[in-house]
């Protein structure tokens, strides 16, 4: 017994432990965590929103009873954590009921929110219903940049307030900072803000360019110099803040040498559910045309859709890969990168992700990124249900 | 704030899991897990046994007595191991100290 107890690894990172228990390749265990996009409605209009360009309208959203049935089914098939996201999940009037239901069926619930619609009472009620973690997005470290990016006045101030309540209620807090050319100069201050807010984790996520962000790429793409500075700042902060603030850093694809292991590999360890109930391998998957994604409203179970549907199996594993992926020694490390990005940039989701230096298109997108980063195109196309609204001339400072 | 973090575990501590760390048996995978923000941890058998004793009432000293009796092992060795394990969990934010609720 003492051997086990003195072993520093007595408690290990269960994700890897549980992953390792799965038999390889042919069978895919049910993911440990699932993202539930309750709605695409949102008071913010961030130009890099990860929702698809074609947003699900309010009338198509799953009903309260449908979501509760989904949560019950997820728990039954072995999902352990649910991330309530959106759009803005607190725009759903039934969020409290859904969080309570998640608790009742044994799901651990996280809230991924812009925070601007929350009151202290609402947050407190959610905590009492079993909410266990709050993740708040920040668009900058002060209202000038932050409110402009969010496209909503006073948003930043409200977020600070909600972050404070979150910690007062003793809920763990993650600050989610999406970074791009027009706010990267605030990174050091954002890190300090996360410390001051007593956050447990900070996600420094460079924008990923699909959907809305792809439309806004020229206004968002950082310069190579900014990226180098960013890496330096993050590395320094990780050392300095060890034990105080955990930092997750997502590097920007276009300047990478190897593509990211997107979603841990298509259909391997993650799915999300869209507001209208579609089961998707990632939140941008609907941008790939020609794939049919089944809904929880179909006559198939969620487990069946995960294991058997054509869309999930299409890019699973390595068998689908073309060259240069097929003979690449990294093919089971990055799984060929991101299908949505391959589709967006090459027109075929089955191609190598151009973020990879081995892609014939890599050089081209790298050059394009550099050109766009050097441009003075700073106006945003704000995300909304009307297909986007271009920022008014003169509001973008520079 | 941050009251639930950075605790120092001693034999006098009365540890418990904070509200955001949940110990649960995963029926699908047939393992005990600790659910925490963005993480699922798989504690080993012994850790699970100790964690079940962390009810915010029992002191670490009591736990050690109980375990030493059960496994007929030297108390001192058990104490060292249990404190180290609990401190590791506390450092990761999965263990807190029982205390009076402040308004």
Interface residues (C-beta under 8 A of the other chain):
Chain A: X1 X2 X4 X5 X6 X8 X10 X11 X12 X13 X14 X15 X17 X18 X21 X29 X30 X32 X33 X77 X78 X80 X81 X106 X108 X110 X127 X132 X133 X167 X168 X170 X171 X172 X174 X198 X200 X201 X243
Chain B: X1 X2 X3 X4 X18 X19 X20 X22 X24 X26 X27 X28 X29 X31 X33 X34 X35 X36 X37 X38 X39 X40 X41 X42 X43 X44 X45 X46 X47 X50 X67 X71 X73 X77 X78 X80 X81 X82 X84 X85 X88 X89 X91 X92 X93 X94
